[in-house]
Amino acid sequence: MTFHVRLVSPPDQTESLVGLLTADSGVANLVVLPGMARRPDGDAVQFDVQSQSANSVFRRLEAFGLDGGGAVGIRQVDATLGAETARTPEHFLVQRDVAPVWEIVEAKIRADAVYAPSFYILLIIAGLIGAVGILTNSQILVVGAMVVGPEYNAIMGVALGLDKWSKRPVMRGTLALLAGFSTAIVITLLFGLVIRWSGRTPKLYVAGVRPVSDLINNPNLFSLVVAVLAGIVGVVSLTEARAGALIGVFISVTTIPAAADFGLSLAYSSWSQAWGSASQLVLNVTVLMVVGALVLRLQRMIWRRREGP
């Protein structure tokens, strides 16, 4: 994998910057355009860097400092033509992993941890879809609610804040999750009251045949195991750039459904089920945050040791 980097260098620092970059064998296609950059003014510098060298190059850039320079832009190159730049793997089936590019991982987490109105709207919609799935004992609808739910972005934002010992993202993410889930629960509660008042509650749900609900509102050892494994899978997939829709579904297994079941249980005065759903929600969100932070820190330690000084 190759990354294309562009930045603006103050003219009096360009020579030193070029020397820093050319000293790394992973840097290629270095281009310097003196005086061509605007806002800020300076020399435009572009280069490609292989993923194996990306962390060391970015650390040196950060330590170097660019007085008055703009932000460093990084773009992943999907494919390159011509001579092969990456080393051929030594093994056919199992190849050596490449360290995550931590600047990119952190930038993606921060970019996704944005709590716009759509974040709360999606949580509400996911809660309503989950509520319909619980009422009708439809696992497909519950899975649909998991897909819609955006809470994993906030969970990872908090996990990164815990890992970096940064109070602001932890507070912002926690408050966003609290407000979002609270709103979704209230709307689901009102929805449940309307369905109960209208007499349209499915007969099986009224009779207490609630297999989907019973699976959600009974936190136990297995719930904890799933939450821990989900946290590990989510973080590793994110750092290895393999996160996709299925990861979001897996992470959301006991968050959105638990919030929806909590609101419905309150609407139908099922107090023990409500308590179980609330416990499930708090347990899993907390575990996902803590495990996310721990796995991020553990991965940094492992890769720092493998890469050496």
Order of alpha helices (4+ residues) and beta strands (2+ residues): beta-alpha-beta-beta-alpha-beta-alpha-alpha-alpha-alpha-alpha-alpha-alpha-alpha-alpha-alpha-alpha
